[in-house]
Amino acid sequence: MPPNPDTPLVKIENASKCFGDTIVLDRINFSAKKGDFVSLVGPSGCGKSTFLKLIAGLHLASEGSVTIDGLDPKNAREEMAFIFQDANLLPWRRVLSNVELSSQLRGVSKRKRQETAREVLELVGLSHALRHFPWQLSGGMKMRVSIARALTLSPKLLLLDEPFGALDEMTRDKLNEDLLRIKARDGWTAFFVTHSAAEAVFLSNQIIVLSAKPGRIAEVINVKLPAFRDADLRETSEYLRQVANVSRSIRKAH
């Protein structure tokens, strides 16, 4: 029997996270199926990054459960990749070598990992920069290297913690478009933390609005836009209407 496409890839049931006596996330319930792109928005300090780290198994839920494809997150690490706001590139390694690193740590042969690294660098538009060092790259190029490094793992699940937050608007918009292009090719599921309602609407089919501490799901917004999204979408009345709706929801969550 073929797998049910509606079977959750990520399932969070009544999950809470406390640090000492402080409740950071409170009774979170949410499921994401294969191919979903879910953005997390809400006030600063509401637990968005903690939410991602629960999914990644970097934090353990104080109560409740989180599963990835039916597994405990710690046992599903090979299914996922994490991209942070800082590209975290090793300054003494060239671009190609930085992109190879994740595969190298997993014991992939040099020939195979270089082949994969070259392929994903072409995908993110950096095939001309294989021999560059990180100090020779712009902020946007560094994030492209970070994305390429994650893609070498062929993840089912991509976790992105404000990866474009420090970039200028034009660079961020272009990276958003490229990210959706790559997702259409590879079909992974994504959870994406952002402070930008516009970015969340452009990227996502679902948006989780978290309330101020303790972080609870205040609202889940279904984004009703075409699957194919390009720069022209940002000028449409429907896109702008949905951005305004998400912005209102974030304000109400404070």
Contacts in CASP RR format, 6 or more apart in sequence:
PFRMAT RR
TARGET T0000
AUTHOR 0000-0000-0000
METHOD contacts of the structure
MODEL  1
MPPNPDTPLVKIENASKCFGDTIVLDRINFSAKKGDFVSLVGPSGCGKST
FLKLIAGLHLASEGSVTIDGLDPKNAREEMAFIFQDANLLPWRRVLSNVE
LSSQLRGVSKRKRQETAREVLELVGLSHALRHFPWQLSGGMKMRVSIARA
LTLSPKLLLLDEPFGALDEMTRDKLNEDLLRIKARDGWTAFFVTHSAAEA
VFLSNQIIVLSAKPGRIAEVINVKLPAFRDADLRETSEYLRQVANVSRSI
RKAH
5 33 0 8 1.000
5 34 0 8 1.000
6 33 0 8 1.000
7 33 0 8 1.000
7 34 0 8 1.000
8 31 0 8 1.000
8 32 0 8 1.000
8 33 0 8 1.000
9 32 0 8 1.000
9 33 0 8 1.000
9 34 0 8 1.000
9 35 0 8 1.000
9 36 0 8 1.000
9 68 0 8 1.000
9 69 0 8 1.000
9 156 0 8 1.000
9 157 0 8 1.000
9 189 0 8 1.000
10 30 0 8 1.000
10 31 0 8 1.000
10 32 0 8 1.000
10 55 0 8 1.000
10 66 0 8 1.000
10 67 0 8 1.000
10 68 0 8 1.000
10 157 0 8 1.000
10 189 0 8 1.000
10 191 0 8 1.000
11 31 0 8 1.000
11 65 0 8 1.000
11 66 0 8 1.000
11 67 0 8 1.000
11 70 0 8 1.000
12 28 0 8 1.000
12 29 0 8 1.000
12 30 0 8 1.000
12 31 0 8 1.000
12 54 0 8 1.000
12 55 0 8 1.000
12 65 0 8 1.000
12 66 0 8 1.000
13 29 0 8 1.000
13 64 0 8 1.000
13 65 0 8 1.000
13 66 0 8 1.000
14 27 0 8 1.000
14 28 0 8 1.000
14 29 0 8 1.000
14 63 0 8 1.000
14 64 0 8 1.000
14 65 0 8 1.000
15 25 0 8 1.000
15 27 0 8 1.000
15 28 0 8 1.000
15 29 0 8 1.000
15 54 0 8 1.000
15 61 0 8 1.000
15 63 0 8 1.000
15 64 0 8 1.000
15 65 0 8 1.000
15 66 0 8 1.000
16 23 0 8 1.000
16 25 0 8 1.000
16 26 0 8 1.000
16 27 0 8 1.000
16 28 0 8 1.000
16 61 0 8 1.000
16 62 0 8 1.000
16 63 0 8 1.000
16 64 0 8 1.000
17 23 0 8 1.000
17 24 0 8 1.000
17 25 0 8 1.000
17 50 0 8 1.000
17 54 0 8 1.000
17 59 0 8 1.000
17 61 0 8 1.000
17 62 0 8 1.000
18 24 0 8 1.000
18 62 0 8 1.000
22 213 0 8 1.000
23 213 0 8 1.000
23 214 0 8 1.000
23 215 0 8 1.000
24 47 0 8 1.000
24 50 0 8 1.000
24 213 0 8 1.000
24 214 0 8 1.000
24 215 0 8 1.000
25 47 0 8 1.000
25 50 0 8 1.000
25 51 0 8 1.000
25 54 0 8 1.000
25 214 0 8 1.000
25 215 0 8 1.000
25 216 0 8 1.000
26 214 0 8 1.000
26 215 0 8 1.000
26 216 0 8 1.000
27 63 0 8 1.000
27 216 0 8 1.000
28 51 0 8 1.000
28 54 0 8 1.000
28 216 0 8 1.000
28 217 0 8 1.000
29 217 0 8 1.000
30 38 0 8 1.000
30 208 0 8 1.000
30 217 0 8 1.000
30 220 0 8 1.000
32 38 0 8 1.000
32 189 0 8 1.000
32 191 0 8 1.000
32 206 0 8 1.000
33 189 0 8 1.000
34 156 0 8 1.000
34 187 0 8 1.000
34 189 0 8 1.000
35 183 0 8 1.000
35 187 0 8 1.000
35 188 0 8 1.000
35 189 0 8 1.000
35 190 0 8 1.000
36 189 0 8 1.000
36 190 0 8 1.000
36 205 0 8 1.000
36 206 0 8 1.000
37 180 0 8 1.000
37 183 0 8 1.000
37 189 0 8 1.000
37 190 0 8 1.000
37 192 0 8 1.000
37 203 0 8 1.000
37 204 0 8 1.000
37 205 0 8 1.000
37 206 0 8 1.000
38 189 0 8 1.000
38 190 0 8 1.000
38 191 0 8 1.000
38 192 0 8 1.000
38 204 0 8 1.000
38 205 0 8 1.000
38 206 0 8 1.000
38 207 0 8 1.000
38 208 0 8 1.000
39 191 0 8 1.000
39 192 0 8 1.000
39 193 0 8 1.000
39 194 0 8 1.000
39 199 0 8 1.000
39 200 0 8 1.000
39 203 0 8 1.000
39 204 0 8 1.000
39 206 0 8 1.000
39 207 0 8 1.000
39 208 0 8 1.000
40 48 0 8 1.000
40 51 0 8 1.000
40 52 0 8 1.000
40 191 0 8 1.000
40 192 0 8 1.000
40 193 0 8 1.000
40 194 0 8 1.000
40 207 0 8 1.000
40 208 0 8 1.000
40 210 0 8 1.000
41 48 0 8 1.000
41 194 0 8 1.000
41 195 0 8 1.000
41 196 0 8 1.000
41 197 0 8 1.000
41 200 0 8 1.000
41 207 0 8 1.000
41 208 0 8 1.000
41 209 0 8 1.000
41 210 0 8 1.000
41 246 0 8 1.000
41 250 0 8 1.000
42 48 0 8 1.000
42 195 0 8 1.000
42 209 0 8 1.000
42 210 0 8 1.000
42 211 0 8 1.000
42 250 0 8 1.000
42 253 0 8 1.000
43 210 0 8 1.000
43 211 0 8 1.000
43 212 0 8 1.000
43 250 0 8 1.000
43 253 0 8 1.000
43 254 0 8 1.000
44 195 0 8 1.000
45 212 0 8 1.000
45 213 0 8 1.000
46 210 0 8 1.000
46 211 0 8 1.000
46 212 0 8 1.000
46 213 0 8 1.000
46 215 0 8 1.000
46 253 0 8 1.000
47 210 0 8 1.000
47 213 0 8 1.000
47 215 0 8 1.000
48 161 0 8 1.000
48 193 0 8 1.000
48 210 0 8 1.000
49 161 0 8 1.000
49 162 0 8 1.000
49 193 0 8 1.000
50 59 0 8 1.000
51 191 0 8 1.000
51 193 0 8 1.000
51 208 0 8 1.000
51 210 0 8 1.000
52 82 0 8 1.000
52 159 0 8 1.000
52 161 0 8 1.000
52 191 0 8 1.000
52 193 0 8 1.000
53 59 0 8 1.000
54 60 0 8 1.000
54 61 0 8 1.000
54 66 0 8 1.000
54 73 0 8 1.000
55 66 0 8 1.000
55 68 0 8 1.000
55 73 0 8 1.000
55 80 0 8 1.000
55 157 0 8 1.000
55 159 0 8 1.000
55 191 0 8 1.000
56 73 0 8 1.000
56 77 0 8 1.000
56 80 0 8 1.000
56 82 0 8 1.000
56 159 0 8 1.000
57 66 0 8 1.000
57 72 0 8 1.000
57 73 0 8 1.000
57 74 0 8 1.000
57 77 0 8 1.000
58 82 0 8 1.000
66 72 0 8 1.000
66 73 0 8 1.000
67 73 0 8 1.000
68 76 0 8 1.000
68 79 0 8 1.000
68 80 0 8 1.000
68 157 0 8 1.000
69 76 0 8 1.000
69 79 0 8 1.000
69 156 0 8 1.000
70 76 0 8 1.000
71 79 0 8 1.000
73 80 0 8 1.000
76 157 0 8 1.000
78 106 0 8 1.000
78 153 0 8 1.000
79 155 0 8 1.000
79 156 0 8 1.000
79 157 0 8 1.000
80 155 0 8 1.000
80 156 0 8 1.000
80 157 0 8 1.000
80 158 0 8 1.000
80 159 0 8 1.000
81 102 0 8 1.000
81 150 0 8 1.000
81 151 0 8 1.000
81 153 0 8 1.000
81 155 0 8 1.000
81 157 0 8 1.000
81 158 0 8 1.000
81 159 0 8 1.000
82 150 0 8 1.000
82 159 0 8 1.000
82 160 0 8 1.000
82 161 0 8 1.000
83 146 0 8 1.000
83 147 0 8 1.000
83 150 0 8 1.000
83 158 0 8 1.000
83 159 0 8 1.000
83 160 0 8 1.000
83 161 0 8 1.000
83 163 0 8 1.000
84 146 0 8 1.000
84 161 0 8 1.000
84 162 0 8 1.000
84 163 0 8 1.000
85 161 0 8 1.000
85 162 0 8 1.000
85 163 0 8 1.000
85 165 0 8 1.000
85 166 0 8 1.000
87 134 0 8 1.000
87 139 0 8 1.000
87 142 0 8 1.000
87 143 0 8 1.000
87 145 0 8 1.000
87 146 0 8 1.000
88 146 0 8 1.000
89 98 0 8 1.000
89 134 0 8 1.000
89 142 0 8 1.000
89 145 0 8 1.000
89 146 0 8 1.000
90 97 0 8 1.000
90 98 0 8 1.000
90 101 0 8 1.000
90 134 0 8 1.000
91 133 0 8 1.000
91 134 0 8 1.000
91 135 0 8 1.000
92 133 0 8 1.000
93 101 0 8 1.000
93 133 0 8 1.000
93 134 0 8 1.000
94 130 0 8 1.000
94 131 0 8 1.000
94 132 0 8 1.000
94 133 0 8 1.000
95 121 0 8 1.000
95 126 0 8 1.000
95 129 0 8 1.000
95 130 0 8 1.000
95 131 0 8 1.000
95 132 0 8 1.000
95 133 0 8 1.000
95 134 0 8 1.000
95 137 0 8 1.000
95 145 0 8 1.000
96 114 0 8 1.000
96 117 0 8 1.000
96 118 0 8 1.000
96 121 0 8 1.000
96 130 0 8 1.000
96 131 0 8 1.000
98 134 0 8 1.000
98 145 0 8 1.000
98 149 0 8 1.000
99 117 0 8 1.000
99 120 0 8 1.000
99 121 0 8 1.000
99 145 0 8 1.000
99 148 0 8 1.000
99 149 0 8 1.000
99 152 0 8 1.000
100 113 0 8 1.000
100 114 0 8 1.000
100 117 0 8 1.000
100 152 0 8 1.000
101 149 0 8 1.000
102 149 0 8 1.000
102 150 0 8 1.000
102 152 0 8 1.000
102 153 0 8 1.000
103 112 0 8 1.000
103 113 0 8 1.000
103 116 0 8 1.000
103 117 0 8 1.000
103 152 0 8 1.000
103 153 0 8 1.000
104 110 0 8 1.000
104 113 0 8 1.000
106 153 0 8 1.000
108 116 0 8 1.000
113 152 0 8 1.000
116 152 0 8 1.000
117 148 0 8 1.000
117 152 0 8 1.000
118 127 0 8 1.000
118 130 0 8 1.000
120 148 0 8 1.000
120 151 0 8 1.000
120 152 0 8 1.000
121 127 0 8 1.000
121 129 0 8 1.000
121 130 0 8 1.000
121 145 0 8 1.000
121 148 0 8 1.000
123 148 0 8 1.000
123 151 0 8 1.000
123 182 0 8 1.000
123 185 0 8 1.000
124 144 0 8 1.000
124 145 0 8 1.000
124 147 0 8 1.000
124 148 0 8 1.000
124 151 0 8 1.000
124 178 0 8 1.000
124 182 0 8 1.000
125 144 0 8 1.000
125 178 0 8 1.000
126 141 0 8 1.000
126 144 0 8 1.000
126 145 0 8 1.000
126 148 0 8 1.000
129 136 0 8 1.000
129 137 0 8 1.000
129 141 0 8 1.000
134 142 0 8 1.000
134 145 0 8 1.000
137 145 0 8 1.000
138 171 0 8 1.000
139 166 0 8 1.000
139 167 0 8 1.000
139 171 0 8 1.000
140 167 0 8 1.000
140 171 0 8 1.000
140 175 0 8 1.000
143 163 0 8 1.000
143 164 0 8 1.000
143 167 0 8 1.000
143 175 0 8 1.000
144 175 0 8 1.000
144 178 0 8 1.000
146 163 0 8 1.000
147 163 0 8 1.000
147 175 0 8 1.000
147 179 0 8 1.000
147 182 0 8 1.000
150 158 0 8 1.000
151 182 0 8 1.000
151 186 0 8 1.000
154 186 0 8 1.000
155 188 0 8 1.000
156 188 0 8 1.000
156 189 0 8 1.000
157 188 0 8 1.000
157 189 0 8 1.000
157 190 0 8 1.000
157 191 0 8 1.000
158 188 0 8 1.000
158 189 0 8 1.000
158 190 0 8 1.000
158 191 0 8 1.000
159 190 0 8 1.000
159 191 0 8 1.000
160 190 0 8 1.000
160 191 0 8 1.000
160 192 0 8 1.000
160 193 0 8 1.000
161 193 0 8 1.000
162 193 0 8 1.000
162 194 0 8 1.000
162 195 0 8 1.000
163 175 0 8 1.000
163 192 0 8 1.000
164 171 0 8 1.000
164 172 0 8 1.000
164 175 0 8 1.000
164 176 0 8 1.000
164 194 0 8 1.000
164 199 0 8 1.000
165 172 0 8 1.000
165 194 0 8 1.000
165 195 0 8 1.000
165 196 0 8 1.000
167 175 0 8 1.000
172 199 0 8 1.000
173 202 0 8 1.000
173 231 0 8 1.000
173 234 0 8 1.000
176 199 0 8 1.000
176 202 0 8 1.000
176 203 0 8 1.000
177 229 0 8 1.000
177 230 0 8 1.000
177 231 0 8 1.000
179 203 0 8 1.000
180 203 0 8 1.000
180 229 0 8 1.000
183 190 0 8 1.000
184 227 0 8 1.000
184 228 0 8 1.000
190 203 0 8 1.000
192 200 0 8 1.000
192 203 0 8 1.000
192 204 0 8 1.000
194 200 0 8 1.000
197 243 0 8 1.000
197 246 0 8 1.000
197 247 0 8 1.000
197 250 0 8 1.000
198 234 0 8 1.000
198 243 0 8 1.000
200 207 0 8 1.000
200 246 0 8 1.000
201 207 0 8 1.000
201 223 0 8 1.000
201 225 0 8 1.000
201 239 0 8 1.000
201 242 0 8 1.000
201 243 0 8 1.000
201 246 0 8 1.000
202 229 0 8 1.000
202 233 0 8 1.000
202 234 0 8 1.000
202 239 0 8 1.000
204 223 0 8 1.000
205 222 0 8 1.000
205 223 0 8 1.000
206 220 0 8 1.000
206 221 0 8 1.000
206 222 0 8 1.000
206 223 0 8 1.000
207 220 0 8 1.000
207 221 0 8 1.000
207 223 0 8 1.000
207 246 0 8 1.000
208 217 0 8 1.000
208 219 0 8 1.000
208 220 0 8 1.000
209 217 0 8 1.000
209 218 0 8 1.000
209 219 0 8 1.000
209 220 0 8 1.000
209 221 0 8 1.000
209 246 0 8 1.000
209 249 0 8 1.000
209 250 0 8 1.000
209 253 0 8 1.000
210 216 0 8 1.000
210 217 0 8 1.000
210 218 0 8 1.000
210 253 0 8 1.000
211 217 0 8 1.000
211 218 0 8 1.000
211 253 0 8 1.000
212 253 0 8 1.000
212 254 0 8 1.000
218 249 0 8 1.000
218 252 0 8 1.000
218 253 0 8 1.000
219 249 0 8 1.000
219 253 0 8 1.000
221 245 0 8 1.000
221 246 0 8 1.000
221 249 0 8 1.000
223 242 0 8 1.000
224 242 0 8 1.000
225 233 0 8 1.000
225 238 0 8 1.000
225 239 0 8 1.000
225 242 0 8 1.000
226 233 0 8 1.000
233 239 0 8 1.000
END
